[in-house]
Amino acid sequence: MSTNILETNAGSNIYPPAKAPTIYFIGVTTGKSSIMRVFPEWAAYLGLKDAVIKGVDFKPHDEPAGYRVIVEHIKADELSLGALVTTHKIDLLKACRDMFDVLDPHAQLTGEISCISKRFGKLIGHAKDPITSGFALDAFLPLNYWEKTGADMFVIGAGGSTTALTCHLIGKDMNGGVPGKIYISNRSLPRLQELESLHNKIPHKIEFEYHHAPRPDQNDAIMARLKPYSLVINATGLGKDAPGSPLTGNSLFPMNGIAWDFNYRGDLVFIDQAQAQQASRNLTIKDGWIYFIHGWTRVVAEVFNIDIPVKGPRFNDLSEIAKNGR
């Protein structure tokens, strides 16, 4: 069973007590997500009797009071077991940090949470994306790709997903296997500066380059500097949470490159732009579906305190169930 609660006036809603074990999905357009169809099937497969999912929608960068209301509800309500958080990962933690009893090491480092769970009366905030983004990237990137190609990576958007992915790569840096250079752009300067400050706190040898790029043509110019085989990522939410793409129609992807949109649903203009150049630039194109699978399975495992493997027959079954509900 799935339910969607539309937050049209952040902070004003009183959430009713959950009548069954409940996981919340805190996002922007949660009712359009495949998880609303997939979760009931997953719950049946995993033996989560009577478990339900409820969507809670906020505007991007919404008022802190609204985030505090839903977090307080989850904390106080017995059958509200936790949540997956998307889009609001940084803003929610900023607004509610004092409400959490425990933050996992990734959440403390990145300043974001993508998962809320409860154990032994304690409210716990987790940043799962440094783990799940790595699983998703490794799922399609050929073995030793960076060493063999010397390619760069360009991430458009400096939000929670970019924080997670870059921290994952910094973690791998000590053993090699990272891009030659990582370019990061963002429309607003403060979020970009926060990410740069975070990176500077962690020992690494990766060369980062940060760009304040409020206009799509500025992202075009950055992309034009990339080496062949480079990976370009749309981590902005454009195409899903808001219309459009962070690139113009005149953008040129790197030859033999990879275009990865963290979104898997919506207009996906970024994907359309890449597909228009797929033959001429020999592009590999990926959407956010595998990220969706790894992200949700890690959170469901945490919230319901069950074991879900990251590969093998059981994971494959869950992937197939999700595929049928896509």
C-alpha positions, 0 to 999 in steps of 0.5 A: 500500500502507498500513500502520498501526503502533499505538503503545500504549506510546510509546517502546517500539517499534523501527520496522523499516527501511523496504523501500520509499520510505515516508511516515509519518502521525503521528496518533491514529487514523490507520488510520481516515483516508481517506488510507490508501486514497487515498495508494496511488491518488495514488502511482500517479497521481503516478508514485511507484513502490512508495511506501507510507504507514504510520500511527503512533498516539500519544495526544494530548499523549503522552510525549516519548520516543515522539515522539523514537523515531519522529523518530530512525527517520525521520532514520536510515532511508534509505527513511523519507522523511518524515511528515505530523504531525497533532494532535501538531504542537506537542508533537512539536516541543517534544520533538524540536527538537534533532533537526532540522537545519532548521526552516522560517520558519513552524515557527520562528514557530509552534512546530509542525511538520506535515511532516517531510522530508529533503534532502541528509542534513538533517532538516527540519521544516515548518509547512505549515498556515499555507499550507494553512489559507489555501488551505482557507479561500479555497476556500469563503469568498466574495471580500471576505467580511470587508469585505462582512459585518463578521463575526467569527471564533470558533475553539474550540481553541488548538492547531496548526491555530488557530495556523496559521490565525490566523498566515495571517490576520495575514499578510493583515492588512496588505492588509485582508481579515480578520475584525472580531474573532477570538475564541479559546477553549481548555480549558487555559490554558497553550496559550491563553497560548502562542498569545496570546504568539505573536500579540503578537510579530507586528505586526498590527491584528487584534483578538483576544480570548482565553478560557479555556473548560474547559466547553462552555457557556462556548463557547456564551456566546462564540458568542452574542456573535458578529455575523451572518455570523460564522465558527465553527470547531471546531479541538479534535479533538472528534468525531474524536480524542475524542467530543463537541463543544466546544458544548452542545446549547443553543448558538446559531450566528450568523444567516447564519453559517458553521460549519466543522469542521476534522475530516472524519471521526468522529462530527462532533457539531459538524456535527450541531449546526450542521445542526440549525440550518441552516434556522432560522439560514441556516447554511453548513456545511463539514467538513475535507475541503478542508483534508485535500486541501490539507494532504496534497498539500502534504506529499506534494509536500515529502516526495517532492520533486515538484511538485503544483499547488494548482489546475488539472487535475492538482490536480482529478484528485487531488481526484477520486481522493481523493473516490472513496476517502473 
